[in-house]
């Protein structure tokens, strides 16, 4: 039996399905966010500006957050947010995966980002399936003037198929510690930074476990790194097989790599959905 969702999660999910976005205030203590920001300061300083108009040539971006700060795990494994993501995505997958963990710094003078839907990274049918859930975490306060994320309410789901959004955009002002949750089908984009200060943030996100993720997890977190993760974090970061047999290593769950480098041949082991198990069992019964 599925455990009932807490009231806060139910309310946020209701808002997400109604508006396409929601804010979870005080999701984490500001001290955790400040410590993460401090850990990332050298990476922000050393990372070159992006190239190309979508990423933004006055913007810096970098990933591999779980290797850069121990505080990143608090964002990636936030219990309420991951539970919401699972609830939204579970109709179309066995398990979710970490799709992105990226730091973003929008510098003074940066223009507004082109409005976009994150689901469009995959060329797949739209309007019925949600492919991902994204979370934007401010490292510095978000304001109308410094590039707070612009969100178009009710632009998600079937409305994503309309030529124009129904409503005007909202600049989502937030303080560090809060989290903006977006469906992958929701139209959004960073606003223009008209201030003299850098606007910094983290974006984390979860997608259907059978999709190719935005950040290649096995390159970002190879086995030598992932062995230091908890089993739950390693699974979220890609060391988990998705039925049927997707993402396997030598026919087994890739978590086998975290117990030491395999030094012997491995037997491939079925990892099938219940409907496939029934089909195989029925076929085997007919043969006997």
Secondary structure, 3 states (H helix, E strand, C coil): CCCCCCHHHHHHHHHHHHHCEEEECCCCCHHHHHHHHHHHHHHHHHCCCCCCCCCCCCEEEECCHHHHCCCHHHHHCCHHHHHHHHHHHHHHCCCEEEEEEEEEEECCCCCCCCCECHHHHCCCCCCCCCCEEEEEEECCCECCCECCEEEECCCCHHHHHCCCCCCCEEECCECCCCEEEEECCCCEEECCECCCCCEEEEEEEEEECCCCCCCCHHHHCCHHHHCCCCHHHHHHCCCCCECCCECEECCEEHHHHHHCCCCCCCCCCCCCCHHHHHHHHHHHHHHC
